[in-house]
Amino acid sequence: MLPTLDVLPRSLHQVFNTTGLLYLSHLGGQTIALPVACRKLPLYKDPIAAVDNLPVQMNFTREVLDMDKQEDREEYNRIMTYYKSGYGMQILYLERRFVKKMKMADGQKRQKTIQRIYIEYYAPYRLLNHVDQ
């Protein structure tokens, strides 16, 4: 399955744009958790062993998301959806804080309390090695 870019976290966008990400939901009776960085998987005699032996890129990411911004709320939803989907993502750190943002409006300082989320995670994927074909 090749997903669309709008369902993937930001940390996977570059990989998706350069090589593609192939999600193998079922391969020979086994479930493959990690996606493979390719658009089409080559033919292997034993695809289960071939995919299991591909090297893993851990893809560590830190994000600071302000929940008053629509873009950050959407990114948080994409991260959590991807985490719950079972593609091997590991959340290492997740903290929610309420912070005060100051901004100038009409010559006066205005203060707004927002929720800020700090999240660190791995979104691993397998690297296709073309030499092994």
N, C-alpha and C positions, 0 to 999 in steps of 0.2 A: 504494500500500500504506500503510495506517495502522498503525503499530506499537503495541504496548502500552507503558505507562509504565515497566515493569520492565526493559526492554531498552535504554532511553536513559540516557545520562549525566545527572547532576544538572543540569548547565548547560542542558539542553534541556527540563527538566520544566516550567518556567514557560511557555515558548512552547507546549509541547504542551497544557497545561491551558487556556490562554487562546484560542489560535487553532487548534491542531492542527498536526501536521506530516505532510505528504503526501510520501511517497517514490516518485518516478517511476522505476521500474526500466527501463522501455523506452518510448520515445515516438517513433514514426515511424522506426524503424530506428536511432535514436541512444540512447545511454545518458546519462541525466541524473544527474550526480553529487550535486548539492546538493538537499536537500529543500526543499519550498515550505511556508511557514507558512500553511496553510489546511486545512480538512477535505475540501473538494471543489474541484477545479480548474474554473474557468468554461470555457465553450466559446470557443475562439479559432479564427480562420481558419487561422493558422499557429502551432500550439502550440509547435513547437520554437523559433521565433524569439521568441515571447511569453515563454516560460520563460527563455530565455537573456538576455532584456532586463530581467528583474525585478531590482531592486536586491538586493545581498547584505549581510546582517547578519553580521559576522565572529564575534561571540559569544566573546570571550576569557575564559578561566577559569584560575584558579590553585587547585590542590588540594594539601593536605597530608594524606596518608593514613597512618595507623598500622596496620601489618599485624597487630597483635594484636587488632584489633577486626573482628568479622565484617562489619559494615556497610561499613567501609573496604575490606576485601578484595573484597567484592561490587562496590563502586563502581569499584575498579581493574580488575576483570574486565570490567565494562560499558564502561569507557573504552577499553580495549585491543581489545575485540571491535568496538566502533563504529569505531575507528581502522582496523582491518584490513578492515572491510566496504567501504571505498571511498566513503564519503559526503563526502569533501572535508576531513576533519579533518586538522589539521596540529599535530604535537607540537613545541613550541618548546624545551622544557626538561624533562628527565627525569633525576632524580638519586635514588639510593638511598643512605641513610645508616643506620648502626646507632647508635641512641641508647639511653641508659640511663634508664629510668623509675623513679622512687622512689615508693613508696607505704607507708603505715603499715598494718600488720597485726598485731593482737594486741600493740599497744604497741611494736612494733619496726619499724624501717625495713627495707623489703625492696627490693631492686634487681632490675630485670628488663631485659634487653637486647632491644630490638625493632627491626624494620626500619621505617624511615619513608621514604615516597616523596614527593618534591616533583615536581609535574608542572604545566606550563603548556601550554595548548593553545587552538587555535581550533576551534570546531565550527560552521562557517558554515551558513547557510540563506538561502533567498531569501524576500523579503517580497512578498506579493501586493498589488498596487496596484489597488484596485477602481475607480479612475477610468478606467483604460485599457480597460475592458470594452466 
